[in-house]
Amino acid sequence: GPVIEVSGDTGAIIASVRSGPVRMTDVAYNSTDAEWLVVWDEQFGANVDDYDVFLQRISADGALIGGALTISASIQMDAEPTISYAANVNRCLVVWRQDPGVTTGVNDQLILGRVLSGSGASLVGPFVVDNPQGQQFAPSAAFDGTRWYVVASDVHSGNWDIVGRFVSTDGVPGTIADPDTAADHAERPSVDFAGGVYCVAWEKGPDGAHAIVARTVNPDGTFASAITTVTVTGSENRQVDVSAGDGLFLFTWQRHDAAGPKDIYARIATSALAFQTGEIPANTTPGNERTPRAAFSTLNHQWFVVYSEPKSGNLELYGTRIATNGTFFSHERLTTNSGADRRAEIAYNPAKNEMLVAHVFGATPPFRVRAVRWSMDYTAPVA
């Protein structure tokens, strides 16, 4: 489908402030109303750290539905939003990082949330999802059919942890289940749900030697597995994403070894974290591929992994299909323009067998949010 301009100039809907650059985005599919929900953060005002959070509804055919909806427009920094949809109640949870002092200090940042109807109307919140000691950032959320599980990074007293908490569909925070509180460096988690368990993946280890690890969590908050290493080789593994499909989990990440460029790898495991493949070289072509994100096509029984890659002086979006047996296919180019396309997020529409890839666009500020629909109705050649 055509490129969809999502964010436009949202400054007009907020009084006495101006439009600013976008930093992060996320997308979910509302299967009840057959529409996508795209969220993003956007800078406003004189303070460069003052960000607000917005949401835009997009029809299954790619048309914008109404204008941008305000999720949070405080005088604090509200940034790094993520969204998770709950089909059985037609609600979604948006969570984000807030810095109350807009200072980027390390001791006062927390994770806030808001429960919305499927059409984006506010039902509950904003409320504090989790606020342990220190600084929380990089939240991720998934739904198990009853409640959400929200994970985030937490930095305190020189220690970097992965924290987690359950949230009901009425917006009530519940059981705390922290996947990693070891005295080391752990950050930037991703979570999804399949086979009766949540799977959380994150970066672990000192700078320059990050591994990707994972752990499964039961819906009651008990841990179904120990922390398990996903990566086999490589000196620096970052930006992991985990995606469920056919009862399996796909891990995909960005590798940057000292002697070479950034590449995209993946690996598949069962819900018991039994690995079904070795490391899959999803894209190791010359260049710096980065920030992979994945969603699963239930009709093709394939994941589609999207990422940024420099081409002809620009930063474009590419995708690689990966089957549940680990077979990966030729790379597909999603965007071709004179700007820079980065930080892609992806969601799947099973009714049309299409993906919506939302991403940050622009070579220089102010950045914007764009999206492109991508059909899964053909088979790419095996790589």
C-alpha positions as CSV (number, residue, x, y, z in Angstrom):
1,G,0.0,0.0,0.0
2,P,1.0,3.7,-0.2
3,V,3.0,5.5,2.5
4,I,0.7,6.8,5.2
5,E,1.6,10.1,6.9
6,V,0.6,9.4,10.5
7,S,1.7,12.3,12.7
8,G,1.4,15.3,10.5
9,D,1.4,18.5,12.6
10,T,-0.1,17.6,15.9
11,G,0.9,20.9,17.4
12,A,-2.5,22.3,16.4
13,I,-4.4,20.1,18.8
14,I,-2.4,21.2,21.9
15,A,-2.8,24.8,23.1
16,S,0.1,27.2,23.2
17,V,2.8,24.8,22.1
18,R,4.5,24.0,18.8
19,S,5.0,20.8,16.9
20,G,8.3,19.0,17.4
21,P,10.3,16.0,16.4
22,V,9.2,12.4,16.9
23,R,11.5,9.9,18.7
24,M,9.7,6.6,19.2
25,T,6.6,4.9,17.8
26,D,4.6,1.6,18.2
27,V,1.6,-0.1,16.6
28,A,-1.1,-2.6,17.4
29,Y,-4.0,-4.1,15.5
30,N,-7.5,-3.8,16.8
31,S,-9.1,-7.0,15.4
32,T,-12.6,-6.1,16.6
33,D,-12.9,-2.9,14.7
34,A,-10.4,-3.8,11.9
35,E,-8.1,-0.9,12.4
36,W,-4.5,-0.2,13.5
37,L,-3.6,2.0,16.4
38,V,-0.3,3.9,16.1
39,V,1.3,5.7,19.1
40,W,4.3,8.0,19.2
41,D,6.0,10.6,21.3
42,E,6.6,14.1,20.1
43,Q,8.6,17.0,21.5
44,F,6.8,20.2,22.4
45,G,7.8,23.6,23.9
46,A,11.1,25.1,24.6
47,N,12.5,22.3,26.7
48,V,14.0,19.7,24.3
49,D,13.2,16.9,26.8
50,D,9.4,17.8,27.0
51,Y,7.7,15.0,25.0
52,D,4.0,14.1,24.8
53,V,2.3,10.9,23.6
54,F,-0.3,10.7,20.8
55,L,-2.4,8.0,19.1
56,Q,-3.7,7.8,15.5
57,R,-6.3,5.3,14.3
58,I,-5.8,3.9,10.8
59,S,-8.3,1.8,8.9
60,A,-7.5,-1.6,7.5
61,D,-7.3,0.1,4.1
62,G,-4.8,2.6,5.3
63,A,-7.0,5.7,5.8
64,L,-6.5,7.9,8.8
65,I,-9.6,7.8,11.1
66,G,-10.1,11.2,12.7
67,G,-7.2,13.2,14.1
68,A,-4.5,12.4,16.5
69,L,-5.7,11.6,20.0
70,T,-3.8,12.9,23.0
71,I,-2.6,10.1,25.4
72,S,-0.5,12.3,27.7
73,A,0.3,16.0,27.4
74,S,1.8,16.9,30.8
75,I,4.6,19.3,31.4
76,Q,6.8,16.4,32.1
77,M,8.7,14.2,29.6
78,D,6.3,11.5,28.4
79,A,8.2,9.3,26.0
80,E,8.9,5.8,24.7
81,P,5.3,4.7,24.3
82,T,4.2,1.1,23.6
83,I,0.8,-0.3,23.0
84,S,-0.9,-3.8,23.5
85,Y,-4.4,-4.7,22.4
86,A,-6.8,-7.0,24.3
87,A,-9.3,-8.5,21.8
88,N,-11.6,-10.1,24.3
89,V,-12.5,-6.8,25.9
90,N,-11.7,-4.5,22.9
91,R,-9.3,-2.4,25.0
92,C,-5.7,-1.4,24.7
93,L,-3.0,-0.5,27.1
94,V,-0.6,2.3,26.3
95,V,2.4,2.6,28.6
96,W,5.3,5.0,28.5
97,R,8.2,6.5,30.4
98,Q,7.8,9.7,32.4
99,D,10.4,12.0,33.8
100,P,8.5,14.2,36.2
101,G,11.3,16.8,36.5
102,V,12.1,16.8,32.8
103,T,15.7,16.6,33.9
104,T,16.7,13.2,32.4
105,G,17.9,12.4,35.9
106,V,18.3,8.8,37.0
107,N,16.3,8.7,40.2
108,D,12.8,10.0,39.3
109,Q,11.7,8.3,36.1
110,L,8.8,5.8,36.2
111,I,6.3,3.9,33.9
112,L,2.8,5.3,33.4
113,G,-0.1,3.7,31.7
114,R,-3.6,4.4,30.3
115,V,-6.3,2.0,29.3
116,L,-8.2,3.0,26.2
117,S,-11.2,1.6,24.4
118,G,-10.5,0.0,21.0
119,S,-11.3,3.3,19.4
120,G,-8.8,5.2,21.5
121,A,-11.2,6.7,24.1
122,S,-9.6,7.0,27.5
123,L,-11.1,4.6,30.1
124,V,-8.6,4.6,32.9
125,G,-5.6,6.7,33.7
126,P,-3.0,7.9,33.5
127,F,-1.8,5.7,36.4
128,V,1.5,4.5,37.7
129,V,2.3,1.0,36.4
130,D,5.5,0.5,38.3
131,N,7.9,2.8,40.2
132,P,10.6,0.9,42.0
133,Q,13.7,2.7,43.2
134,G,15.6,4.4,40.4
135,Q,15.0,5.2,36.8
136,Q,12.6,3.1,34.6
137,F,12.6,3.2,30.8
138,A,12.0,1.2,27.6
139,P,8.7,-0.5,28.5
140,S,7.1,-3.4,26.6
141,A,3.7,-5.0,27.1
142,A,1.8,-8.2,26.1
143,F,-1.7,-9.6,26.9
144,D,-2.5,-13.2,28.0
145,G,-6.3,-13.1,27.5
146,T,-6.9,-11.9,31.1
147,R,-4.4,-9.2,31.9
148,W,-1.3,-7.4,30.6
149,Y,2.3,-8.0,31.7
150,V,4.4,-4.8,31.5
151,V,8.2,-5.1,31.6
152,A,10.8,-2.3,31.7
153,S,14.4,-1.4,32.4
154,D,15.3,-0.2,35.9
155,V,18.5,1.5,36.9
156,H,19.4,2.1,40.6
157,S,22.5,2.3,42.7
158,G,24.7,1.3,39.7
159,N,22.6,-1.8,39.0
160,W,20.5,-2.4,35.8
161,D,17.5,-4.7,36.3
162,I,14.5,-5.9,34.3
163,V,11.3,-5.3,36.2
164,G,7.7,-6.5,35.5
165,R,4.2,-6.0,36.7
166,F,0.7,-7.3,35.7
167,V,-2.1,-4.8,34.9
168,S,-5.8,-5.7,34.8
169,T,-8.0,-4.6,31.9
170,D,-9.5,-2.1,34.3
171,G,-6.1,-0.5,34.7
172,V,-5.3,-1.9,38.2
173,P,-1.6,-2.8,38.7
174,G,-1.2,-6.2,40.4
175,T,1.5,-8.8,40.9
176,I,5.1,-7.8,40.6
177,A,7.3,-10.3,38.7
178,D,10.8,-9.0,38.0
179,P,12.6,-11.2,35.5
180,D,16.2,-10.1,36.3
181,T,17.5,-8.4,39.5
182,A,21.0,-9.8,39.4
183,A,23.9,-7.4,40.2
184,D,24.9,-6.7,36.6
185,H,23.8,-4.9,33.5
186,A,20.3,-5.8,32.0
187,E,18.2,-3.5,29.8
188,R,15.7,-3.0,27.0
189,P,13.3,-5.9,27.4
190,S,10.7,-7.2,24.9
191,V,7.7,-9.4,25.8
192,D,5.1,-11.6,24.0
193,F,2.7,-14.4,25.0
194,A,2.3,-17.9,23.5
195,G,1.9,-21.5,24.7
196,G,0.5,-20.4,28.1
197,V,3.6,-18.3,29.1
198,Y,5.0,-14.9,28.6
199,C,8.5,-14.8,27.1
200,V,10.7,-11.8,28.0
201,A,14.0,-11.2,26.2
202,W,16.6,-8.5,26.9
203,E,20.2,-7.4,26.6
204,K,22.5,-8.6,29.4
205,G,26.2,-7.9,30.1
206,P,28.6,-5.0,30.1
207,D,28.8,-2.5,27.2
208,G,30.7,-4.1,24.3
209,A,29.7,-7.6,25.4
210,H,25.9,-7.7,25.5
211,A,24.3,-11.1,25.1
212,I,20.6,-11.7,24.4
213,V,18.9,-13.7,27.2
214,A,15.3,-14.8,27.8
215,R,13.0,-16.0,30.6
216,T,9.4,-17.3,30.6
217,V,6.8,-16.1,33.1
218,N,3.5,-17.8,34.0
219,P,0.3,-15.7,34.0
220,D,0.3,-16.0,37.8
221,G,3.6,-14.2,38.1
222,T,5.8,-17.3,38.8
223,F,8.7,-18.0,36.6
224,A,8.5,-20.9,34.3
225,S,12.2,-20.9,33.4
226,A,15.6,-19.7,34.5
227,I,17.4,-16.9,32.6
228,T,18.5,-18.6,29.3
229,T,21.1,-17.3,26.9
230,V,19.7,-16.9,23.3
231,T,22.8,-15.7,21.5
232,V,25.6,-18.2,20.7
233,T,28.3,-16.0,19.2
234,G,29.1,-12.3,18.7
235,S,30.6,-9.7,20.9
236,E,27.8,-7.1,21.0
237,N,24.1,-8.1,20.6
238,R,21.5,-5.3,21.1
239,Q,17.9,-4.3,20.3
240,V,16.2,-7.6,20.8
241,D,12.5,-8.2,19.9
242,V,10.5,-11.3,20.7
243,S,7.4,-12.3,18.7
244,A,5.0,-15.2,19.2
245,G,3.7,-17.5,16.4
246,D,2.3,-21.0,16.2
247,G,3.1,-21.5,19.9
248,L,6.8,-20.6,19.3
249,F,8.9,-17.5,20.0
250,L,11.1,-15.8,17.5
251,F,14.0,-13.7,18.9
252,T,15.5,-11.2,16.5
253,W,18.3,-8.8,17.3
254,Q,21.1,-6.5,16.0
255,R,24.7,-7.7,16.2
256,H,27.6,-5.4,16.0
257,D,31.0,-7.1,16.3
258,A,34.1,-5.0,16.6
259,A,35.5,-6.1,13.2
260,G,32.3,-5.7,11.2
261,P,29.0,-3.8,10.6
262,K,25.7,-4.3,12.3
263,D,23.7,-7.4,11.1
264,I,20.3,-8.9,11.9
265,Y,20.1,-12.4,13.4
266,A,17.2,-14.5,14.7
267,R,16.5,-17.7,16.6
268,I,13.4,-19.7,17.3
269,A,12.4,-21.5,20.6
270,T,9.4,-23.3,22.1
271,S,7.5,-21.9,25.0
272,A,9.8,-24.1,27.2
273,L,12.8,-22.2,25.7
274,A,13.9,-25.3,23.8
275,F,15.7,-23.9,20.8
276,Q,14.5,-25.2,17.4
277,T,17.2,-23.5,15.4
278,G,20.7,-22.1,15.7
279,E,21.3,-18.4,15.0
280,I,19.6,-17.4,11.7
281,P,21.5,-14.8,9.7
282,A,18.4,-12.9,8.6
283,N,20.5,-10.1,7.0
284,T,24.3,-10.0,7.0
285,T,24.8,-8.0,3.8
286,P,27.4,-5.1,3.9
287,G,26.0,-2.1,5.7
288,N,24.6,-1.4,9.1
289,E,21.2,-3.1,9.6
290,R,19.6,-2.1,12.9
291,T,16.6,-2.2,15.3
292,P,14.7,-5.3,14.0
293,R,11.1,-5.8,14.9
294,A,8.9,-8.8,14.0
295,A,5.3,-9.9,13.7
296,F,3.8,-13.3,12.7
297,S,1.6,-14.1,9.7
298,T,-0.9,-16.8,10.8
299,L,-1.7,-17.6,7.2
300,N,1.8,-17.9,5.9
301,H,3.2,-19.4,9.2
302,Q,6.1,-16.9,8.9
303,W,7.5,-14.1,10.8
304,F,8.2,-10.8,9.0
305,V,11.3,-9.1,10.5
306,V,11.7,-5.4,9.5
307,Y,14.7,-3.2,10.1
308,S,16.6,-0.2,8.8
309,E,19.5,-0.5,6.3
310,P,21.5,2.2,4.5
311,K,21.1,2.2,0.8
312,S,22.3,4.8,-1.8
313,G,23.1,7.3,0.9
314,N,19.6,6.9,2.6
315,L,18.3,4.9,5.4
316,E,15.5,2.6,4.1
317,L,13.3,-0.1,5.6
318,Y,13.8,-3.8,4.6
319,G,12.1,-7.0,5.7
320,T,13.0,-10.7,5.9
321,R,10.5,-13.5,6.1
322,I,11.4,-16.4,8.5
323,A,9.4,-19.7,8.5
324,T,8.8,-21.6,11.7
325,N,11.5,-24.2,10.7
326,G,14.1,-21.5,10.4
327,T,14.1,-21.1,6.6
328,F,14.7,-17.4,5.7
329,F,13.9,-15.7,2.5
330,S,15.2,-12.9,0.3
331,H,15.2,-9.4,1.6
332,E,12.3,-7.1,0.6
333,R,12.7,-3.4,0.3
334,L,9.7,-1.5,2.0
335,T,10.7,2.1,1.4
336,T,12.5,4.1,-1.2
337,N,12.9,7.8,-0.6
338,S,15.4,10.6,-0.1
339,G,14.9,10.7,3.7
340,A,15.7,8.4,6.5
341,D,13.4,5.6,7.7
342,R,14.2,4.2,11.1
343,R,12.9,2.6,14.3
344,A,10.3,0.5,12.7
345,E,7.5,-1.2,14.6
346,I,5.1,-3.8,13.1
347,A,1.6,-5.3,13.6
348,Y,-0.4,-7.9,11.7
349,N,-3.9,-7.9,10.3
350,P,-5.0,-11.5,9.8
351,A,-8.2,-10.6,7.9
352,K,-6.1,-9.1,5.0
353,N,-2.8,-11.0,5.7
354,E,-1.1,-7.6,5.9
355,M,1.5,-6.0,8.1
356,L,1.5,-2.3,9.0
357,V,5.0,-1.0,9.5
358,A,5.1,2.3,11.4
359,H,8.4,4.1,11.6
360,V,10.1,7.4,12.3
361,F,10.9,9.4,9.1
362,G,13.2,12.2,8.3
363,A,16.9,12.9,7.7
364,T,16.9,15.8,10.1
365,P,14.4,17.1,12.8
366,P,11.6,17.5,13.0
367,F,11.0,13.8,12.4
368,R,7.5,12.4,11.6
369,V,5.7,9.1,11.8
370,R,4.9,7.3,8.6
371,A,3.5,3.8,8.0
372,V,3.3,1.4,5.1
373,R,1.0,-1.6,4.5
374,W,2.8,-4.7,3.4
375,S,1.1,-7.8,1.9
376,M,2.1,-11.3,3.0
377,D,0.2,-12.8,0.1
378,Y,3.1,-14.2,-1.8
379,T,6.1,-16.3,-1.1
380,A,9.5,-14.6,-1.3
381,P,12.4,-16.6,-2.8
382,V,14.5,-18.5,-0.3
383,A,17.7,-16.6,0.5
